[in-house]
Every structure is written in C-alpha cells, then in structure tokens.
Amino acid sequence: MAGRRVVLRLRIRRFMCEDASCGRRTLVEQITGLTRRHRQRTERMRSALAEAGLAVAGRAGARLADVFGARASRNTVLRPVDALPEPQPRTPWVVGVDEYAMREGRVHGAVLVDAGTRRPVDLLPDREAGTAAAWPAERPGTEAVCRDRAPFFAEGAGMGAPTAVQVAGRFHLRRNLGEAAERCIFRHRSGPRATTTETAPERTEGQAPADGGSPWPAGHRFADRTRVKHATVHAFERMITELQGGRLPQWTEAVRADDLPSLPAFANGLERDLAVVTAGLTLPWSSGVVERHVDRIKMLKRQRYGRAGFALLRRRGLLAS
C-alpha cells in the first residue's frame, strides 16, 4: 500500500450568508467522521497519525506514517496528539503515588495511579508536598493513599486527604529490607575467612552435614549469626506475603534483642512511620502497580530524547496507557 494514493471525490453543499455584518461569507457542509473545517486530512488519517505519535513519538512516528503512505513531519505527527482531549477518569478511592525522574538526580515528577483500574490518572510536574496535596484536595473521595515513606508524599497526603488511610507500599518495604540485609551481610563479609581456622567436628564419609546441609555446625559463632539473620529477614518477608502486620512490634523487638548490624536501623525507620507500615503489611492495597507505570514513563521519556516538555510527556503517559 505504500506509495498508493486514494482519491475521494465528494459533492458537498456551500451556503451563502446574506447578513452583511457576518464575518463568514460562506459555510461549507462537513461530512461527519470524514472531514473537518480547515483540515487537509480526513478524520481517520488524523486518528492514525495521533496513534503513531502516542505510540512512538515524533521522529519514529513520522517514519511509521510514511510506511502507510501518509508523509508527515515529526511536528505534524505530534500536532494531533496535542489536540486529543484529556481523559476524565473518576476520582479513585485508592490511589498509588510514586516519583519518576525527568532528569535523574535533578528534576523529578510524580505519577498517580488508580489502584482499582491500574491506570494512571495524572502526572505531576514535581514531587513537592504542596503539588501532591493539591490533587486529592481538588478531587475529594480518596479513601486510601499507597505511597513510599518519602517525607514529601507523606506530608502531601496528610494535607490533601487528611481522612484517607496512608499505606506503605510493600514493594518499597521489600526493597528497603533487601538493602538492610545487604548492608548486614557486607559487615560480615570477612566472617568465613576469619573463622576457617576453627576446627569443625569430624564426620564420616557420606554423612550429611548438620543444619540442613550447612558446612558450618551448630554452635559455630559465624554460622549461628548467619542463621539468625536469615530467620529474621524471612520473618519480615512472611509478614509481607501473608499480610501479618500485627506481628511488626514483636519483630522489631526481636531485631533489637539480637543486635544485628543494619537491621536495628531499619526497624527504627519502620517505627517512625508505624501506622503507615502496619497498614501496608495488613491491607491488600499496595503501590506495586505504580512501578510498572514508572518504568513506562521512563521509556516514553527516552523516546523523546529530552526535546519535548512535560506537557507532551503527561499527555502520552495518560493516553498511551
């Protein structure tokens, strides 16, 4: 089909305005769904260009349009995207919020996702508390806000939706736990080398090692500490997967009693936001669905190569989902 042209011959009516004061001398009849005033392309062609612009942005959209025989520049491909009406979703009663980077380490925005439909409802130009608070304040009805434990989102949710339940995202809790466990292991990275001179009890050939195949016997200082760390980390993981937020105080007390490196600092951070973390470990809502949209926004941003502004990114983020 590339290179072929279809010619449509239409017979339409032109009306004359008899009012001398009227600025429009003639009025041309339009065909619904096919033509529009002051347009050089049909409605179907405009829709095709808009879809190409939403999918792959300007330059790649122009190349895609050339494949189906509609030569257009990158600006012509993006112009129908700017003319598309913005979606008007209902106010979500559970909204997830997270940040994305427009310029890594310098400029950040925020994306809000309806946890029920798993679709984005808005993109914010920054992550300031005032901006995050204005959105739910203008759209009352939000009953829960799923967020990470960043202070600007906590303050914004408290100001914009003071009656809504704030829920810590389990994705971020699991990631923070992994970082704390990694620091704890890093502190003991020289443990096995330092204890290799200790003699282990002899065992006969073919005898399975104690403690489920571990080469370190029970009573070995390094082995016992490793088992305690392993059990502590997996106890928190079970709270995440089984939604057992009521066990959080017992877990934090056990962490302090064992005095494991890095984990007490993680437990202290949880207690500073205890109600939100407990809700995240108890309620079925989570901000994990937001992470998929954050990755998609990164892809849309890279397609533009930084040449377009926030307005185009927001429109593509909302309409191309």
Secondary structure, 3 states (H helix, E strand, C coil): CCCCCCCCCCCCCEEECCCCCCCCCEEECCCCCCCCCCCCCCHHHHHHHHHHHHHHCHHHHHHHHHHCCCCCCHHHHHHHHHHCCCCCCCCCCEEEEEEEEEECCCEEEEEEEECCCCEEEEEECCCCHHHHHHHHHHCCCCCEEEECCCHHHHHHHHHHCCCCEEEECHHHHHHHHHHHHHHHHHHCCCHHHHCCCCCCCCCCCCCCCHHHHCCCCCCCHHHHHHHHHHHHHHHHHHHHHHCCHHHHHHHHHHHHHHCCCCHHHHHHHHHHCHHHHHHHCCCCCCCHHHHHHHHHHHHHHHHHCCCCCHHHHHHHHHHCC
